[in-house]
Amino acid sequence: MGFIAWIIVGGVLGWIASLIMRTDAQQGIFLNIVVGIVGALLGGWLISPLIGAGTINAGDFSLSGLVVSLLGAVILLAIINLFRRGSVR
């Protein structure tokens, strides 16, 4: 059951991050899931040591874990936009 919840929450976080970064029209469900999960890994690597919260990849489905994962997904989309367009947007 944890794997299915991980996919669903990753997809929702990827979708919210794509709405924040205005890239929702370019992504489908699969890319939203990938952005959510990879963004959670990035957030866990960059943000978690600073504030001491986990991510969805670590099984932390608390509010702080969701926020860290969402911030990681937003950072991931900003990096992708920087390389694709030359601007963060």
N, CA, C and O atoms as CSV, one atom per row, in Angstrom:
chain,resi,resn,atom,element,x,y,z
A,1,MET,N,N,0.817,-1.195,0.000
A,1,MET,CA,C,0.000,0.000,0.000
A,1,MET,C,C,0.856,1.252,0.000
A,1,MET,O,O,0.439,2.275,-0.543
A,2,GLY,N,N,2.036,1.201,0.591
A,2,GLY,CA,C,2.913,2.362,0.637
A,2,GLY,C,C,3.355,2.820,-0.743
A,2,GLY,O,O,3.469,4.020,-0.995
A,3,PHE,N,N,3.608,1.864,-1.646
A,3,PHE,CA,C,4.051,2.201,-2.989
A,3,PHE,C,C,2.964,2.950,-3.760
A,3,PHE,O,O,3.252,3.910,-4.476
A,4,ILE,N,N,1.723,2.510,-3.610
A,4,ILE,CA,C,0.611,3.165,-4.303
A,4,ILE,C,C,0.406,4.572,-3.755
A,4,ILE,O,O,0.171,5.507,-4.521
A,5,ALA,N,N,0.491,4.730,-2.445
A,5,ALA,CA,C,0.369,6.065,-1.845
A,5,ALA,C,C,1.513,6.963,-2.303
A,5,ALA,O,O,1.310,8.154,-2.541
A,6,TRP,N,N,2.703,6.404,-2.426
A,6,TRP,CA,C,3.870,7.146,-2.886
A,6,TRP,C,C,3.655,7.671,-4.306
A,6,TRP,O,O,3.979,8.820,-4.604
A,7,ILE,N,N,3.106,6.822,-5.181
A,7,ILE,CA,C,2.817,7.213,-6.569
A,7,ILE,C,C,1.739,8.300,-6.601
A,7,ILE,O,O,1.877,9.290,-7.320
A,8,ILE,N,N,0.680,8.120,-5.833
A,8,ILE,CA,C,-0.430,9.086,-5.841
A,8,ILE,C,C,0.023,10.432,-5.290
A,8,ILE,O,O,-0.231,11.469,-5.904
A,9,VAL,N,N,0.685,10.428,-4.151
A,9,VAL,CA,C,1.142,11.689,-3.550
A,9,VAL,C,C,2.203,12.335,-4.432
A,9,VAL,O,O,2.209,13.558,-4.576
A,10,GLY,N,N,3.092,11.559,-5.020
A,10,GLY,CA,C,4.081,12.102,-5.950
A,10,GLY,C,C,3.429,12.746,-7.157
A,10,GLY,O,O,3.870,13.800,-7.615
A,11,GLY,N,N,2.381,12.122,-7.675
A,11,GLY,CA,C,1.657,12.698,-8.806
A,11,GLY,C,C,0.966,14.000,-8.450
A,11,GLY,O,O,0.988,14.957,-9.225
A,12,VAL,N,N,0.351,14.034,-7.277
A,12,VAL,CA,C,-0.328,15.262,-6.842
A,12,VAL,C,C,0.689,16.379,-6.607
A,12,VAL,O,O,0.461,17.518,-7.015
A,13,LEU,N,N,1.805,16.063,-5.955
A,13,LEU,CA,C,2.831,17.079,-5.719
A,13,LEU,C,C,3.450,17.556,-7.026
A,13,LEU,O,O,3.721,18.748,-7.173
A,14,GLY,N,N,3.677,16.668,-7.966
A,14,GLY,CA,C,4.191,17.063,-9.281
A,14,GLY,C,C,3.212,17.951,-10.020
A,14,GLY,O,O,3.618,18.894,-10.699
A,15,TRP,N,N,1.919,17.658,-9.896
A,15,TRP,CA,C,0.894,18.470,-10.540
A,15,TRP,C,C,0.835,19.863,-9.913
A,15,TRP,O,O,0.748,20.859,-10.631
A,16,ILE,N,N,0.883,19.942,-8.583
A,16,ILE,CA,C,0.861,21.241,-7.907
A,16,ILE,C,C,2.106,22.051,-8.272
A,16,ILE,O,O,2.017,23.255,-8.511
A,17,ALA,N,N,3.264,21.391,-8.314
A,17,ALA,CA,C,4.499,22.089,-8.700
A,17,ALA,C,C,4.415,22.594,-10.139
A,17,ALA,O,O,4.902,23.684,-10.440
A,18,SER,N,N,3.804,21.813,-11.028
A,18,SER,CA,C,3.672,22.262,-12.416
A,18,SER,C,C,2.695,23.429,-12.527
A,18,SER,O,O,2.853,24.278,-13.404
A,19,LEU,N,N,1.694,23.488,-11.660
A,19,LEU,CA,C,0.804,24.648,-11.639
A,19,LEU,C,C,1.539,25.887,-11.137
A,19,LEU,O,O,1.348,26.980,-11.669
A,20,ILE,N,N,2.376,25.722,-10.118
A,20,ILE,CA,C,3.141,26.844,-9.575
A,20,ILE,C,C,4.113,27.378,-10.620
A,20,ILE,O,O,4.266,28.590,-10.766
A,21,MET,N,N,4.765,26.483,-11.342
A,21,MET,CA,C,5.767,26.892,-12.335
A,21,MET,C,C,5.164,27.129,-13.729
A,21,MET,O,O,5.895,27.426,-14.674
A,22,ARG,N,N,3.872,27.004,-13.856
A,22,ARG,CA,C,3.142,27.215,-15.116
A,22,ARG,C,C,3.631,26.318,-16.250
A,22,ARG,O,O,3.790,26.775,-17.382
A,23,THR,N,N,3.869,25.045,-15.947
A,23,THR,CA,C,4.256,24.068,-16.975
A,23,THR,C,C,3.238,22.941,-17.072
A,23,THR,O,O,3.537,21.882,-17.623
A,24,ASP,N,N,2.035,23.160,-16.541
A,24,ASP,CA,C,1.042,22.089,-16.468
A,24,ASP,C,C,0.583,21.627,-17.844
A,24,ASP,O,O,0.303,20.442,-18.027
A,25,ALA,N,N,0.500,22.521,-18.806
A,25,ALA,CA,C,0.025,22.147,-20.138
A,25,ALA,C,C,1.035,21.272,-20.869
A,25,ALA,O,O,0.671,20.594,-21.830
A,26,GLN,N,N,2.287,21.271,-20.442
A,26,GLN,CA,C,3.330,20.516,-21.127
A,26,GLN,C,C,3.519,19.120,-20.547
A,26,GLN,O,O,4.216,18.301,-21.146
A,27,GLN,N,N,2.924,18.834,-19.413
A,27,GLN,CA,C,3.152,17.573,-18.720
A,27,GLN,C,C,1.874,16.748,-18.675
A,27,GLN,O,O,0.764,17.279,-18.656
A,28,GLY,N,N,2.064,15.453,-18.658
A,28,GLY,CA,C,0.957,14.547,-18.464
A,28,GLY,C,C,1.025,13.927,-17.081
A,28,GLY,O,O,1.809,14.358,-16.235
A,29,ILE,N,N,0.213,12.929,-16.860
A,29,ILE,CA,C,0.164,12.271,-15.556
A,29,ILE,C,C,1.496,11.613,-15.221
A,29,ILE,O,O,1.984,11.723,-14.096
A,30,PHE,N,N,2.079,10.934,-16.192
A,30,PHE,CA,C,3.334,10.232,-15.935
A,30,PHE,C,C,4.445,11.201,-15.532
A,30,PHE,O,O,5.174,10.944,-14.574
A,31,LEU,N,N,4.578,12.313,-16.257
A,31,LEU,CA,C,5.619,13.285,-15.909
A,31,LEU,C,C,5.342,13.964,-14.584
A,31,LEU,O,O,6.282,14.323,-13.875
A,32,ASN,N,N,4.076,14.153,-14.228
A,32,ASN,CA,C,3.756,14.705,-12.910
A,32,ASN,C,C,4.240,13.773,-11.803
A,32,ASN,O,O,4.785,14.225,-10.796
A,33,ILE,N,N,4.039,12.475,-11.995
A,33,ILE,CA,C,4.505,11.494,-11.002
A,33,ILE,C,C,6.025,11.518,-10.909
A,33,ILE,O,O,6.584,11.519,-9.813
A,34,VAL,N,N,6.688,11.538,-12.055
A,34,VAL,CA,C,8.156,11.560,-12.063
A,34,VAL,C,C,8.679,12.832,-11.405
A,34,VAL,O,O,9.617,12.776,-10.610
A,35,VAL,N,N,8.080,13.979,-11.730
A,35,VAL,CA,C,8.516,15.251,-11.132
A,35,VAL,C,C,8.287,15.226,-9.626
A,35,VAL,O,O,9.135,15.702,-8.871
A,36,GLY,N,N,7.170,14.687,-9.179
A,36,GLY,CA,C,6.897,14.624,-7.746
A,36,GLY,C,C,7.886,13.751,-6.999
A,36,GLY,O,O,8.357,14.128,-5.926
A,37,ILE,N,N,8.204,12.602,-7.546
A,37,ILE,CA,C,9.105,11.671,-6.862
A,37,ILE,C,C,10.556,12.147,-6.931
A,37,ILE,O,O,11.259,12.136,-5.921
A,38,VAL,N,N,11.005,12.562,-8.111
A,38,VAL,CA,C,12.380,13.053,-8.237
A,38,VAL,C,C,12.541,14.372,-7.478
A,38,VAL,O,O,13.592,14.628,-6.889
A,39,GLY,N,N,11.505,15.204,-7.493
A,39,GLY,CA,C,11.546,16.441,-6.717
A,39,GLY,C,C,11.628,16.172,-5.229
A,39,GLY,O,O,12.289,16.914,-4.502
A,40,ALA,N,N,10.968,15.125,-4.765
A,40,ALA,CA,C,11.065,14.755,-3.352
A,40,ALA,C,C,12.478,14.286,-3.009
A,40,ALA,O,O,12.983,14.575,-1.924
A,41,LEU,N,N,13.113,13.568,-3.927
A,41,LEU,CA,C,14.515,13.181,-3.718
A,41,LEU,C,C,15.411,14.412,-3.640
A,41,LEU,O,O,16.283,14.503,-2.777
A,42,LEU,N,N,15.186,15.357,-4.552
A,42,LEU,CA,C,15.971,16.590,-4.553
A,42,LEU,C,C,15.720,17.416,-3.291
A,42,LEU,O,O,16.651,17.959,-2.697
A,43,GLY,N,N,14.466,17.500,-2.896
A,43,GLY,CA,C,14.144,18.209,-1.665
A,43,GLY,C,C,14.743,17.544,-0.443
A,43,GLY,O,O,15.185,18.224,0.483
A,44,GLY,N,N,14.762,16.227,-0.434
A,44,GLY,CA,C,15.377,15.501,0.665
A,44,GLY,C,C,16.875,15.710,0.732
A,44,GLY,O,O,17.468,15.692,1.810
A,45,TRP,N,N,17.479,15.907,-0.420
A,45,TRP,CA,C,18.914,16.114,-0.467
A,45,TRP,C,C,19.296,17.552,-0.119
A,45,TRP,O,O,20.296,17.781,0.560
A,46,LEU,N,N,18.490,18.535,-0.590
A,46,LEU,CA,C,18.828,19.945,-0.385
A,46,LEU,C,C,18.180,20.571,0.852
A,46,LEU,O,O,18.846,21.277,1.608
A,47,ILE,N,N,16.904,20.320,1.058
A,47,ILE,CA,C,16.132,21.068,2.055
A,47,ILE,C,C,16.033,20.339,3.390
A,47,ILE,O,O,16.087,20.974,4.444
A,48,SER,N,N,15.893,19.036,3.361
A,48,SER,CA,C,15.716,18.274,4.606
A,48,SER,C,C,16.816,18.487,5.635
A,48,SER,O,O,16.505,18.631,6.817
A,49,PRO,N,N,18.091,18.515,5.245
A,49,PRO,CA,C,19.117,18.760,6.274
A,49,PRO,C,C,19.011,20.146,6.913
A,49,PRO,O,O,19.439,20.333,8.052
A,50,LEU,N,N,18.454,21.104,6.201
A,50,LEU,CA,C,18.340,22.462,6.732
A,50,LEU,C,C,17.249,22.599,7.779
A,50,LEU,O,O,17.412,23.311,8.770
A,51,ILE,N,N,16.128,21.909,7.553
A,51,ILE,CA,C,15.001,22.072,8.479
A,51,ILE,C,C,14.691,20.816,9.280
A,51,ILE,O,O,13.874,20.863,10.200
A,52,GLY,N,N,15.310,19.720,8.961
A,52,GLY,CA,C,15.136,18.503,9.742
A,52,GLY,C,C,13.840,17.756,9.497
A,52,GLY,O,O,13.375,17.023,10.370
A,53,ALA,N,N,13.248,17.930,8.324
A,53,ALA,CA,C,12.010,17.223,7.984
A,53,ALA,C,C,12.313,16.151,6.944
A,53,ALA,O,O,13.286,16.260,6.197
A,54,GLY,N,N,11.499,15.140,6.898
A,54,GLY,CA,C,11.665,14.083,5.917
A,54,GLY,C,C,10.949,14.431,4.622
A,54,GLY,O,O,10.467,15.550,4.449
A,55,THR,N,N,10.882,13.468,3.717
A,55,THR,CA,C,10.162,13.627,2.458
A,55,THR,C,C,9.231,12.443,2.274
A,55,THR,O,O,9.217,11.517,3.086
A,56,ILE,N,N,8.452,12.480,1.198
A,56,ILE,CA,C,7.557,11.357,0.934
A,56,ILE,C,C,8.351,10.103,0.599
A,56,ILE,O,O,7.865,8.993,0.815
A,57,ASN,N,N,9.566,10.256,0.074
A,57,ASN,CA,C,10.401,9.101,-0.244
A,57,ASN,C,C,10.887,8.397,1.011
A,57,ASN,O,O,11.175,7.201,0.979
A,58,ALA,N,N,10.981,9.123,2.109
A,58,ALA,CA,C,11.396,8.534,3.381
A,58,ALA,C,C,10.201,8.035,4.177
A,58,ALA,O,O,10.361,7.589,5.314
A,59,GLY,N,N,9.005,8.102,3.599
A,59,GLY,CA,C,7.801,7.643,4.282
A,59,GLY,C,C,7.207,8.662,5.232
A,59,GLY,O,O,6.366,8.318,6.063
A,60,ASP,N,N,7.633,9.912,5.120
A,60,ASP,CA,C,7.134,10.971,5.989
A,60,ASP,C,C,6.007,11.706,5.274
A,60,ASP,O,O,6.259,12.606,4.473
A,61,PHE,N,N,4.770,11.326,5.559
A,61,PHE,CA,C,3.610,11.941,4.932
A,61,PHE,C,C,3.016,13.035,5.821
A,61,PHE,O,O,1.810,13.282,5.788
A,62,SER,N,N,3.875,13.691,6.620
A,62,SER,CA,C,3.419,14.803,7.450
A,62,SER,C,C,3.385,16.072,6.598
A,62,SER,O,O,3.829,16.070,5.449
A,63,LEU,N,N,2.856,17.152,7.169
A,63,LEU,CA,C,2.772,18.410,6.443
A,63,LEU,C,C,4.159,18.932,6.070
A,63,LEU,O,O,4.362,19.417,4.957
A,64,SER,N,N,5.106,18.835,6.990
A,64,SER,CA,C,6.459,19.307,6.683
A,64,SER,C,C,7.113,18.446,5.597
A,64,SER,O,O,7.842,18.966,4.753
A,65,GLY,N,N,6.862,17.154,5.615
A,65,GLY,CA,C,7.397,16.273,4.582
A,65,GLY,C,C,6.809,16.566,3.216
A,65,GLY,O,O,7.511,16.511,2.206
A,66,LEU,N,N,5.520,16.879,3.184
A,66,LEU,CA,C,4.874,17.223,1.913
A,66,LEU,C,C,5.383,18.554,1.382
A,66,LEU,O,O,5.580,18.704,0.177
A,67,VAL,N,N,5.598,19.520,2.266
A,67,VAL,CA,C,6.103,20.829,1.845
A,67,VAL,C,C,7.524,20.706,1.303
A,67,VAL,O,O,7.848,21.306,0.279
A,68,VAL,N,N,8.369,19.938,1.977
A,68,VAL,CA,C,9.743,19.734,1.502
A,68,VAL,C,C,9.725,19.058,0.139
A,68,VAL,O,O,10.490,19.439,-0.746
A,69,SER,N,N,8.871,18.068,-0.044
A,69,SER,CA,C,8.770,17.377,-1.325
A,69,SER,C,C,8.260,18.312,-2.416
A,69,SER,O,O,8.747,18.271,-3.546
A,70,LEU,N,N,7.282,19.154,-2.085
A,70,LEU,CA,C,6.754,20.124,-3.050
A,70,LEU,C,C,7.823,21.144,-3.439
A,70,LEU,O,O,7.967,21.469,-4.617
A,71,LEU,N,N,8.568,21.645,-2.467
A,71,LEU,CA,C,9.642,22.595,-2.774
A,71,LEU,C,C,10.714,21.951,-3.652
A,71,LEU,O,O,11.259,22.600,-4.545
A,72,GLY,N,N,11.012,20.693,-3.404
A,72,GLY,CA,C,11.967,19.983,-4.244
A,72,GLY,C,C,11.469,19.851,-5.676
A,72,GLY,O,O,12.247,19.985,-6.620
A,73,ALA,N,N,10.171,19.586,-5.843
A,73,ALA,CA,C,9.591,19.475,-7.183
A,73,ALA,C,C,9.609,20.823,-7.899
A,73,ALA,O,O,9.867,20.882,-9.101
A,74,VAL,N,N,9.339,21.902,-7.173
A,74,VAL,CA,C,9.392,23.242,-7.770
A,74,VAL,C,C,10.824,23.575,-8.190
A,74,VAL,O,O,11.040,24.134,-9.266
A,75,ILE,N,N,11.800,23.236,-7.350
A,75,ILE,CA,C,13.205,23.471,-7.689
A,75,ILE,C,C,13.589,22.660,-8.924
A,75,ILE,O,O,14.292,23.160,-9.802
A,76,LEU,N,N,13.132,21.415,-8.993
A,76,LEU,CA,C,13.422,20.574,-10.158
A,76,LEU,C,C,12.861,21.197,-11.425
A,76,LEU,O,O,13.561,21.258,-12.436
A,77,LEU,N,N,11.616,21.664,-11.399
A,77,LEU,CA,C,11.030,22.286,-12.584
A,77,LEU,C,C,11.739,23.587,-12.938
A,77,LEU,O,O,11.864,23.911,-14.119
A,78,ALA,N,N,12.203,24.337,-11.948
A,78,ALA,CA,C,12.953,25.565,-12.220
A,78,ALA,C,C,14.268,25.242,-12.921
A,78,ALA,O,O,14.666,25.944,-13.851
A,79,ILE,N,N,14.942,24.187,-12.481
A,79,ILE,CA,C,16.199,23.778,-13.120
A,79,ILE,C,C,15.943,23.321,-14.550
A,79,ILE,O,O,16.706,23.658,-15.455
A,80,ILE,N,N,14.879,22.560,-14.758
A,80,ILE,CA,C,14.539,22.094,-16.111
A,80,ILE,C,C,14.222,23.280,-17.011
A,80,ILE,O,O,14.681,23.329,-18.152
A,81,ASN,N,N,13.435,24.245,-16.508
A,81,ASN,CA,C,13.112,25.434,-17.307
A,81,ASN,C,C,14.356,26.250,-17.627
A,81,ASN,O,O,14.469,26.816,-18.714
A,82,LEU,N,N,15.281,26.310,-16.691
A,82,LEU,CA,C,16.511,27.062,-16.914
A,82,LEU,C,C,17.306,26.477,-18.069
A,82,LEU,O,O,17.854,27.222,-18.881
A,83,PHE,N,N,17.376,25.148,-18.154
A,83,PHE,CA,C,18.127,24.524,-19.230
A,83,PHE,C,C,17.363,24.512,-20.548
A,83,PHE,O,O,17.973,24.597,-21.613
A,84,ARG,N,N,16.042,24.408,-20.493
A,84,ARG,CA,C,15.266,24.347,-21.722
A,84,ARG,C,C,15.035,25.714,-22.345
A,84,ARG,O,O,15.107,25.859,-23.565
A,85,ARG,N,N,14.761,26.712,-21.522
A,85,ARG,CA,C,14.387,28.029,-22.035
A,85,ARG,C,C,15.408,29.113,-21.771
A,85,ARG,O,O,15.359,30.178,-22.386
A,86,GLY,N,N,16.322,28.855,-20.871
A,86,GLY,CA,C,17.286,29.871,-20.508
A,86,GLY,C,C,16.792,30.814,-19.437
A,86,GLY,O,O,17.487,31.766,-19.083
A,87,SER,N,N,15.583,30.565,-18.905
A,87,SER,CA,C,15.050,31.374,-17.807
A,87,SER,C,C,14.241,30.478,-16.890
A,87,SER,O,O,13.681,29.469,-17.318
A,88,VAL,N,N,14.190,30.860,-15.622
A,88,VAL,CA,C,13.450,30.063,-14.645
A,88,VAL,C,C,11.951,30.206,-14.849
A,88,VAL,O,O,11.197,29.262,-14.615
A,89,ARG,N,N,11.525,31.358,-15.275
A,89,ARG,CA,C,10.145,31.731,-15.575
A,89,ARG,C,C,9.569,32.475,-14.450
A,89,ARG,O,O,8.408,32.880,-14.508
